[in-house]
Amino acid sequence: MKLCKFGTNRVIEPQGVLPQAARKIDSNMEIYDNEILIDVISLNIDSASFSQLKGEAGGDEAKIAAKIEEIVAERGKMQNPVTGSGGMLIGKVAKIGTDLTTDLQVGDKIATLVSLSLTPLKIEKIKQIHMNIDRVDVDAQAILFESGIYAKLPEDMTEALALAALDVAGAPAQTAKLVKPGDSVLVIGASGKSGMMCCYEAMKRVGPTGNVVAMCRKEADKQTLLENGFAHNVILADVGNALDVMGKALAANNGQEFDLSINCVNVENSEMASILPVKNGGTVYFFSMAVSFTKAALGAEGVGKDVNMIIGNGYTKDHAAITLHQLRESPALRKIFEERYV
């Protein structure tokens, strides 16, 4: 069989699609010559996916574990059938295909930087679910395709800290690309991992003439963002009330519309709150996997907004390096991550 670097030879159904779009993939852990076998330590479930699973299970850990095992058994991968999203993992390299040229060696600890929604996975046991940080410790194995990207885990931080940051690596790295000096930036869902990292990166990029406005729901989170200098202004609002968000956001930006908004929330119906405050010709970056791109496209059309909308691609060049650098550069950000997500 001619091996595909994207892993299409593992697609069971429907034929002709890539592994992410497949309903079911082959999770036999006998690797092809262009694959890497990983002994998995932990899964970091995508925030939108974990929130959905937690809600469906009524917060019952046993039910969440059972649902994860059911999904993986049915699909051969951890892809939430409701949200369509997955997450990422950390583990040890167990075996390397003979046709691969790689800088990895057996025993290296890595984080896969491709979604669990396309990663062949076989779970033997779920050992622990960390309810507040979307992490699942497991005895499991997974396959990394030839095209799959990864990062070696750094030696100057714990596995859990690196996992927490790398899980959202695309967000701050895309922010670094999108934000220019003097920009006004609105970060929606600013109190979570991705939101806080986006705020930090935006503050670096806008310079002395820019304005970063963060939106969250709790007063305590507002104080954390302000006290650590992660935003110029913070507003409290419900993302489901787009007009309220727009009014408060514009008031925090001298009545002006924004150059860029960044959506990092993990709940539905956040599209218009992200679009309305942005000026025509501006950019809306949807990092959240809870976003409906149908709602975003038709909603923007419905209110006459000519904005550039970017899908939250979890990969951009050097995203792992940029994200880990933030934790090294900012003691305040690292301390928050260590307190909340480790």
C-alpha positions as CSV (number, residue, x, y, z in Angstrom):
1,M,0.0,0.0,0.0
2,K,1.2,3.5,-0.9
3,L,1.3,5.4,2.4
4,C,-0.3,8.8,2.7
5,K,1.5,11.4,4.8
6,F,-1.9,12.7,6.0
7,G,-3.0,9.3,7.3
8,T,-5.8,8.7,4.8
9,N,-4.9,5.0,4.7
10,R,-6.4,4.9,8.2
11,V,-9.8,6.3,7.2
12,I,-12.6,3.7,7.5
13,E,-15.6,5.8,6.6
14,P,-16.4,7.7,4.6
15,Q,-13.8,6.9,2.0
16,G,-12.1,9.8,0.3
17,V,-11.9,12.2,3.2
18,L,-9.0,13.1,5.4
19,P,-8.9,11.7,9.0
20,Q,-10.3,14.8,10.7
21,A,-13.5,14.7,8.6
22,A,-13.9,11.0,8.9
23,R,-16.6,9.5,11.1
24,K,-14.3,6.5,11.9
25,I,-10.6,5.8,11.6
26,D,-8.5,2.8,12.2
27,S,-7.0,2.9,15.7
28,N,-4.9,-0.3,15.4
29,M,-1.7,0.6,17.1
30,E,0.5,-1.4,14.8
31,I,2.2,1.6,13.1
32,Y,2.8,2.0,9.4
33,D,6.4,2.9,8.3
34,N,5.6,6.6,8.2
35,E,4.0,6.9,11.6
36,I,5.0,7.5,15.2
37,L,3.5,5.5,18.1
38,I,3.0,7.5,21.3
39,D,2.4,6.2,24.9
40,V,-0.1,8.8,26.0
41,I,0.2,10.5,29.4
42,S,-2.6,13.0,29.3
43,L,-5.3,14.3,26.9
44,N,-6.2,18.0,27.0
45,I,-9.8,18.1,25.7
46,D,-10.7,21.1,23.7
47,S,-12.5,23.7,25.9
48,A,-15.7,23.8,23.9
49,S,-15.8,20.0,23.8
50,F,-15.2,19.5,27.5
51,S,-17.8,22.1,28.4
52,Q,-20.3,20.2,26.2
53,L,-19.4,16.9,27.7
54,K,-19.6,18.2,31.3
55,G,-23.0,19.8,30.6
56,E,-24.4,16.6,29.1
57,A,-23.1,14.5,32.0
58,G,-24.4,17.0,34.6
59,G,-20.8,17.4,35.9
60,D,-20.6,13.6,36.8
61,E,-17.0,12.5,36.3
62,A,-17.9,8.9,35.7
63,K,-20.3,9.8,33.0
64,I,-17.8,12.1,31.3
65,A,-15.2,9.2,31.4
66,A,-17.7,6.8,29.9
67,K,-18.6,9.2,27.1
68,I,-15.0,9.8,26.2
69,E,-14.4,6.0,26.1
70,E,-17.5,5.6,24.0
71,I,-16.5,8.3,21.5
72,V,-13.0,6.9,21.1
73,A,-14.3,3.3,20.7
74,E,-16.8,4.3,18.1
75,R,-14.6,6.8,16.1
76,G,-11.1,5.6,16.7
77,K,-10.2,9.1,17.8
78,M,-11.4,11.7,20.4
79,Q,-13.7,13.8,18.3
80,N,-16.8,15.2,20.1
81,P,-19.7,14.5,17.8
82,V,-21.5,17.6,19.0
83,T,-18.7,20.2,18.7
84,G,-16.6,18.3,16.1
85,S,-13.5,19.3,18.0
86,G,-10.9,17.3,19.9
87,G,-7.9,18.7,21.8
88,M,-4.3,17.5,22.0
89,L,-2.1,15.2,24.0
90,I,1.3,14.7,25.7
91,G,3.1,11.4,25.8
92,K,6.4,9.5,25.2
93,V,7.6,8.4,21.8
94,A,7.3,4.6,21.9
95,K,8.2,3.7,18.3
96,I,9.2,5.5,15.1
97,G,8.4,4.2,11.6
98,T,11.4,3.1,9.5
99,D,10.6,5.5,6.7
100,L,10.5,8.6,8.8
101,T,13.3,11.2,9.1
102,T,12.8,13.0,12.4
103,D,14.7,14.6,15.3
104,L,12.8,12.4,17.7
105,Q,14.1,9.4,19.6
106,V,12.2,6.7,21.4
107,G,11.6,8.0,25.0
108,D,11.3,11.7,24.1
109,K,8.3,13.4,25.7
110,I,6.3,15.4,23.2
111,A,3.1,17.3,22.8
112,T,1.2,16.7,19.6
113,L,0.2,19.9,18.0
114,V,-2.5,18.4,15.8
115,S,-6.1,17.8,16.9
116,L,-7.3,14.7,18.7
117,S,-10.2,14.9,16.2
118,L,-7.8,13.3,13.6
119,T,-5.4,11.3,15.9
120,P,-5.8,7.5,16.1
121,L,-6.3,6.8,19.8
122,K,-6.8,3.7,21.9
123,I,-7.6,4.2,25.6
124,E,-6.9,1.3,28.0
125,K,-7.9,3.2,31.2
126,I,-8.9,6.7,32.2
127,K,-7.0,7.3,35.4
128,Q,-8.2,10.8,36.4
129,I,-10.3,13.7,35.1
130,H,-9.2,17.2,36.1
131,M,-12.6,18.9,35.8
132,N,-11.5,22.5,36.1
133,I,-8.7,22.3,33.5
134,D,-10.1,20.0,30.8
135,R,-7.4,17.4,31.3
136,V,-7.7,13.6,31.3
137,D,-4.9,11.4,32.5
138,V,-4.9,8.1,30.7
139,D,-3.2,4.8,30.0
140,A,-3.5,5.0,26.2
141,Q,-1.6,4.9,22.9
142,A,-1.9,7.2,19.9
143,I,-0.5,7.6,16.4
144,L,1.1,10.7,14.9
145,F,1.0,10.8,11.1
146,E,4.0,11.8,9.0
147,S,2.4,15.3,8.5
148,G,1.7,15.7,12.2
149,I,3.4,18.5,14.0
150,Y,4.7,18.2,17.6
151,A,6.8,20.0,20.2
152,K,9.3,18.4,22.5
153,L,8.4,19.2,26.0
154,P,10.7,21.8,27.5
155,E,12.9,21.0,30.4
156,D,12.3,24.3,32.3
157,M,8.6,23.7,33.0
158,T,6.4,20.8,34.1
159,E,4.5,18.6,31.7
160,A,1.2,20.0,33.0
161,L,2.3,23.6,32.5
162,A,3.5,22.9,29.0
163,L,0.3,21.0,28.1
164,A,-1.9,23.9,29.3
165,A,-0.1,26.4,27.2
166,L,0.5,24.4,24.1
167,D,-3.2,23.4,24.0
168,V,-4.0,27.0,22.9
169,A,-0.7,27.7,21.1
170,G,-2.4,28.9,17.9
171,A,-4.2,31.8,19.6
172,P,-1.3,34.0,20.9
173,A,0.8,33.2,17.8
174,Q,-2.0,34.3,15.5
175,T,-2.4,37.4,17.7
176,A,1.3,38.2,17.2
177,K,0.7,38.1,13.4
178,L,-2.5,40.1,13.4
179,V,-1.9,42.9,15.8
180,K,-0.1,46.0,14.6
181,P,1.2,49.0,16.6
182,G,-1.6,51.5,17.3
183,D,-4.4,48.9,16.9
184,S,-7.5,48.7,19.0
185,V,-8.1,45.1,20.0
186,L,-11.1,43.5,21.7
187,V,-10.5,40.1,23.3
188,I,-13.7,38.3,24.1
189,G,-13.4,35.5,26.7
190,A,-10.3,37.1,28.1
191,S,-10.1,35.3,31.4
192,G,-9.4,31.8,30.1
193,K,-6.1,30.3,28.9
194,S,-6.2,31.4,25.3
195,G,-7.9,34.8,26.1
196,M,-5.3,35.7,28.7
197,M,-2.4,34.8,26.4
198,C,-4.0,36.8,23.5
199,C,-4.3,39.8,25.8
200,Y,-0.7,39.6,26.9
201,E,0.5,39.3,23.3
202,A,-1.8,42.1,22.1
203,M,-0.5,44.4,24.8
204,K,3.1,43.8,23.5
205,R,2.1,44.4,19.9
206,V,-0.1,47.5,20.1
207,G,2.5,49.7,21.7
208,P,1.9,53.0,23.5
209,T,-0.7,54.3,21.0
210,G,-2.9,51.1,20.9
211,N,-5.8,50.0,23.1
212,V,-6.5,46.4,24.3
213,V,-10.0,45.9,25.8
214,A,-10.7,42.6,27.5
215,M,-14.2,41.2,28.1
216,C,-15.0,38.7,30.8
217,R,-17.9,37.9,33.1
218,K,-16.5,38.0,36.7
219,E,-15.2,41.0,38.7
220,A,-12.4,38.8,40.1
221,D,-11.2,38.1,36.5
222,K,-11.4,41.7,35.7
223,Q,-9.1,42.6,38.6
224,T,-6.6,39.9,37.6
225,L,-6.4,41.2,34.1
226,L,-6.0,44.8,35.2
227,E,-3.6,44.1,38.1
228,N,-1.2,42.2,35.8
229,G,-1.3,44.7,33.0
230,F,-2.9,42.3,30.5
231,A,-5.3,44.9,29.2
232,H,-5.8,48.7,29.2
233,N,-9.5,48.3,29.9
234,V,-11.8,45.4,31.0
235,I,-15.5,45.2,30.5
236,L,-18.0,42.8,32.1
237,A,-20.7,41.5,29.8
238,D,-22.6,38.4,28.6
239,V,-21.3,37.3,25.2
240,G,-24.8,36.2,24.3
241,N,-26.0,39.9,24.4
242,A,-24.2,41.3,21.4
243,L,-25.6,44.8,21.7
244,D,-24.6,45.1,25.3
245,V,-21.1,43.9,24.4
246,M,-20.9,46.4,21.6
247,G,-22.0,49.3,23.7
248,K,-19.6,48.6,26.6
249,A,-16.7,47.8,24.2
250,L,-17.1,51.0,22.2
251,A,-17.3,53.0,25.4
252,A,-14.0,51.5,26.5
253,N,-12.5,52.5,23.1
254,N,-13.4,56.2,23.1
255,G,-16.5,55.4,21.2
256,Q,-14.6,54.0,18.2
257,E,-15.0,50.7,16.5
258,F,-12.1,48.2,16.8
259,D,-9.5,47.2,14.3
260,L,-9.6,43.6,15.6
261,S,-11.6,41.3,17.8
262,I,-10.4,37.9,19.1
263,N,-13.0,35.4,20.2
264,C,-11.8,32.9,22.8
265,V,-15.1,31.9,24.5
266,N,-16.3,28.3,24.8
267,V,-20.0,28.9,24.6
268,E,-22.4,29.2,21.7
269,N,-23.9,32.4,20.2
270,S,-20.8,34.6,20.5
271,E,-20.5,35.4,16.8
272,M,-22.3,38.8,16.7
273,A,-20.6,40.0,19.9
274,S,-17.4,39.6,18.1
275,I,-18.5,41.2,14.8
276,L,-20.5,44.2,15.8
277,P,-17.8,46.2,17.6
278,V,-15.3,45.8,14.6
279,K,-15.1,48.5,11.9
280,N,-15.6,47.8,8.3
281,G,-12.3,46.5,6.9
282,G,-11.3,45.2,10.3
283,T,-10.7,41.7,11.3
284,V,-12.5,39.1,13.5
285,Y,-10.4,36.2,14.6
286,F,-12.5,33.3,15.8
287,F,-10.3,31.0,17.9
288,S,-13.2,29.4,19.7
289,M,-14.4,26.0,18.4
290,A,-17.9,26.8,19.7
291,V,-18.3,29.3,16.9
292,S,-20.8,28.6,14.1
293,F,-19.3,29.9,10.9
294,T,-22.7,29.9,9.3
295,K,-24.0,32.3,12.0
296,A,-20.9,34.4,11.6
297,A,-21.1,34.7,7.9
298,L,-24.8,35.3,7.7
299,G,-24.8,37.5,10.8
300,A,-22.2,39.8,9.4
301,E,-24.1,40.0,6.1
302,G,-27.3,40.8,8.0
303,V,-25.9,43.8,9.8
304,G,-23.9,45.1,6.8
305,K,-20.5,44.4,8.2
306,D,-17.6,44.1,5.8
307,V,-15.1,42.5,8.0
308,N,-12.4,39.9,7.4
309,M,-13.2,36.8,9.4
310,I,-10.5,34.3,10.2
311,I,-11.1,30.7,11.3
312,G,-9.2,29.8,14.4
313,N,-6.5,27.6,12.8
314,G,-4.7,26.0,15.7
315,Y,-1.4,26.2,13.8
316,T,0.7,29.0,12.6
317,K,4.5,29.1,12.1
318,D,6.5,28.9,15.4
319,H,3.3,28.9,17.5
320,A,4.7,26.5,20.1
321,A,7.9,28.6,20.5
322,I,5.9,31.9,20.8
323,T,3.5,30.4,23.4
324,L,6.2,28.9,25.6
325,H,8.2,32.1,25.3
326,Q,5.3,34.0,26.9
327,L,5.5,31.8,30.0
328,R,9.3,32.4,30.2
329,E,8.9,36.1,29.6
330,S,6.1,36.9,32.0
331,P,6.4,35.7,35.6
332,A,2.8,36.9,36.2
333,L,1.4,34.9,33.4
334,R,3.3,31.8,34.4
335,K,2.2,32.1,38.0
336,I,-1.5,32.3,37.0
337,F,-1.1,29.2,34.7
338,E,0.7,27.3,37.5
339,E,-2.0,28.2,40.0
340,R,-5.0,27.4,37.7
341,Y,-4.0,24.8,35.2
342,V,-1.4,22.5,36.8
